[in-house]
Amino acid sequence: MKRLVGKRVAIIGAGSCGEGVGNGKAMAILFAEQGGKILCIDADQKAADETVKEIVKSGGEAAILHVDITDVQAGKLVMKKANDLWGGIDVLVYNVGKSNQGGVLETELNDWKEVFDINLTGAFMLVKKVLPFMRSQKQGSIIFISSLAAVYSSPYSYASYEISKSALIKLSQTIARENAQFQIRCNSILPGLIDTPHAKQFINKIKTSDEFSKERALMVPMQRQGSPWDIAKSALYFASDESAYVTGNILKVDGGLSL
Ligand SMILES: NC(=O)c1ccc[n+]([C@@H]2O[C@H](COP(=O)([O-])OP(=O)(O)OC[C@H]3O[C@@H](n4cnc5c(N)ncnc54)[C@H](O)[C@@H]3O)[C@@H](O)[C@H]2O)c1
């Protein structure tokens, strides 16, 4: 049986920043296969368009909203588009993330602000527009894609990323507590080392070789990087009614990396 039949889903960052499938695109495709109607929101129109085309080709239902989520009007636009299309949102996924390298001493204020705008403030501004609607319908599921880096020191140094993703988890728990009485749930997923186009671009800045991908895989107890489909399948649980009594949770999807 399909697990998201009739659910109105909005995914921020539903495209992929390079060839192949990232976490957001995998969620959009899997959720559509499971009967969800997917609003693909992305700052890159072409990337969102590719996701929508793939969904529609397979018989699913999807639409595009081209917007940068750090824009102050973005939350309002997301809610308006979802209302115009399908009368609202049942599942909201905040998937965007930005990483600038450097420890506290090396991180310039501008880089810090840029990372926090995307990883944290965008989510805060967005939920301020979506929560009143979810409260009025007395249900909703919000999923934040954080990172294992929020709770586990990685070999790479990127302080602004780790700290903003950590604050994103706290934001999800605050939302969960403040909105539980309205049957609105908010949970966080912490991907470990996932083989996405985004990760490849990041790796290529450090070292340009397949060797580095292999090294990355060998850091994981399971001896492999995760796939974006591992993230999508975990998110599907939070999106579906199977997790109706689960809120404020942190799900590590990391092949044992944090053990
Ligand atoms: N790959 C990993 O190893 C790994 C590990 C931990 C966490 N994550 C997290 O997973 C998420 C990324 O997953 P992905 O592979 O789908 O990423 P991605 O980089 O491919 O981005 C997905 C889409 O988000 C869009 N986007 C970026 N900034 C945006 C903005 N300001 N407004 C609207 N759209 C924007 C991009 O255009 C892209 O199409 C991030 O939150 C990242 O921090 C990834």
The ligand as an SDF file (V2000), in Angstrom:
LIG
                    3D

 44 48  0  0  0  0  0  0  0  0999 V2000
   25.8160   14.6460    1.1950 N   0  0  0  0  0  0  0  0  0  0  0  0
   26.1790   14.5290    2.4340 C   0  0  0  0  0  0  0  0  0  0  0  0
   27.1390   13.8220    2.7550 O   0  0  0  0  0  0  0  0  0  0  0  0
   25.4080   15.2320    3.5060 C   0  0  0  0  0  0  0  0  0  0  0  0
   25.7490   14.9680    4.8100 C   0  0  0  0  0  0  0  0  0  0  0  0
   25.0590   15.5960    5.8070 C   0  0  0  0  0  0  0  0  0  0  0  0
   24.0260   16.4700    5.5100 C   0  0  0  0  0  0  0  0  0  0  0  0
   23.7100   16.7310    4.2410 N   0  0  0  0  0  0  0  0  0  0  0  0
   22.6150   17.6840    4.0010 C   0  0  0  0  0  0  0  0  0  0  0  0
   21.7500   17.2370    2.9830 O   0  0  0  0  0  0  0  0  0  0  0  0
   21.1850   18.3770    2.3540 C   0  0  0  0  0  0  0  0  0  0  0  0
   21.5830   18.4560    0.9020 C   0  0  0  0  0  0  0  0  0  0  0  0
   21.1170   17.4540    0.1900 O   0  0  0  0  0  0  0  0  0  0  0  0
   21.1450   17.5000   -1.3870 P   0  0  0  0  0  0  0  0  0  0  0  0
   22.1160   16.4930   -1.8530 O   0  0  0  0  0  0  0  0  0  0  0  0
   19.7480   17.4050   -1.8660 O   0  0  0  0  0  0  0  0  0  0  0  0
   21.7600   18.9600   -1.6940 O   0  0  0  0  0  0  0  0  0  0  0  0
   22.0870   19.8310   -2.9780 P   0  0  0  0  0  0  0  0  0  0  0  0
   23.2780   20.6120   -2.6100 O   0  0  0  0  0  0  0  0  0  0  0  0
   22.1030   19.0030   -4.2120 O   0  0  0  0  0  0  0  0  0  0  0  0
   20.9010   20.8680   -2.9760 O   0  0  0  0  0  0  0  0  0  0  0  0
   19.5930   20.5330   -3.3060 C   0  0  0  0  0  0  0  0  0  0  0  0
   18.9830   21.7230   -3.9960 C   0  0  0  0  0  0  0  0  0  0  0  0
   18.8960   22.8190   -3.0790 O   0  0  0  0  0  0  0  0  0  0  0  0
   18.9220   23.9940   -3.8490 C   0  0  0  0  0  0  0  0  0  0  0  0
   19.2350   25.1510   -3.0110 N   0  0  0  0  0  0  0  0  0  0  0  0
   20.4150   25.4880   -2.4680 C   0  0  0  0  0  0  0  0  0  0  0  0
   20.3130   26.6550   -1.7960 N   0  0  0  0  0  0  0  0  0  0  0  0
   19.0280   27.0530   -1.9320 C   0  0  0  0  0  0  0  0  0  0  0  0
   18.3020   28.1910   -1.4750 C   0  0  0  0  0  0  0  0  0  0  0  0
   18.8810   29.1470   -0.7570 N   0  0  0  0  0  0  0  0  0  0  0  0
   16.9820   28.2930   -1.7770 N   0  0  0  0  0  0  0  0  0  0  0  0
   16.3710   27.3220   -2.5130 C   0  0  0  0  0  0  0  0  0  0  0  0
   17.0290   26.2400   -2.9840 N   0  0  0  0  0  0  0  0  0  0  0  0
   18.3350   26.1000   -2.7070 C   0  0  0  0  0  0  0  0  0  0  0  0
   19.9760   23.7240   -4.9130 C   0  0  0  0  0  0  0  0  0  0  0  0
   19.7660   24.5400   -6.0440 O   0  0  0  0  0  0  0  0  0  0  0  0
   19.7550   22.2450   -5.2030 C   0  0  0  0  0  0  0  0  0  0  0  0
   19.0100   22.0360   -6.3760 O   0  0  0  0  0  0  0  0  0  0  0  0
   21.7860   19.6120    2.9630 C   0  0  0  0  0  0  0  0  0  0  0  0
   20.9810   20.1250    3.9730 O   0  0  0  0  0  0  0  0  0  0  0  0
   23.0940   19.0420    3.5190 C   0  0  0  0  0  0  0  0  0  0  0  0
   23.6090   19.8290    4.5460 O   0  0  0  0  0  0  0  0  0  0  0  0
   24.3760   16.1330    3.2080 C   0  0  0  0  0  0  0  0  0  0  0  0
  1  2  1  0
  2  3  2  0
  2  4  1  0
  4  5  1  0
  4 44  2  0
  5  6  2  0
  6  7  1  0
  7  8  2  0
  8  9  1  0
  8 44  1  0
  9 10  1  0
  9 42  1  0
 10 11  1  0
 11 12  1  0
 11 40  1  0
 12 13  1  0
 13 14  1  0
 14 15  2  0
 14 16  1  0
 14 17  1  0
 17 18  1  0
 18 19  2  0
 18 20  1  0
 18 21  1  0
 21 22  1  0
 22 23  1  0
 23 24  1  0
 23 38  1  0
 24 25  1  0
 25 26  1  0
 25 36  1  0
 26 27  1  0
 26 35  1  0
 27 28  2  0
 28 29  1  0
 29 30  1  0
 29 35  2  0
 30 31  1  0
 30 32  2  0
 32 33  1  0
 33 34  2  0
 34 35  1  0
 36 37  1  0
 36 38  1  0
 38 39  1  0
 40 41  1  0
 40 42  1  0
 42 43  1  0
M  CHG  2   8   1  16  -1
M  END
$$$$
